[in-house]
Amino acid sequence: MKGSLHISTFDPMHEVPEVCKVCGSNPPIFFYEWFSHGDGGESQNVEGFCCADCGVELLRKLERREAHDWAEEEAALEADGSDVTDFREHRLAAFSKTKTN
């Protein structure tokens, strides 16, 4: 299942919380929508307002999840006897700075 993160600006003249929903301390500057699926396939949808630091952290969280999914896909293909050389090279190049934990 694919996850997604949508970050946008918002009109500060409307009702906006005074602190970021993620960290609970900084003033928010973005509106975000986080969509993911649990291991059982259940949808998880979260939205709110966040600060710049938390917006970056949400993107990193999505990146870590994607790196983990790619590693699992590679392992499954390899277990089926598929040649994963090209897939592995691409995965390692794409996520060389990403921790999958």
C-alpha positions, 0 to 999 in steps of 0.5 A: 500500500502506498502512503502519501503526504500533502503539505500546503500553505493555508490562509492564516486569517481562518481558525488555526491552532497556535502550535504545531499538531506534531511537536506541540510547541512551534507555530504552524506554517503548513497544513498537512494530510498524511495518508498511510496503510497499516500492515493489515491494510487499514487506512490511516489518515491524519491531518493538521497544521505543522511547523517547518521542522515537523513538515521536514520530519514528516517527509523523512518519515515517508522516505523511511517507510518507502525505503523499508517497503523497497527493502521488503520487496527486494527480499521477496523477489530474491526469495522467489529466485529473481535477479535483484541486482538492478533493483538493489543498485537502484534502491541503494542509490535512492536511499543511501542516506536513509535509515530504514528503522 
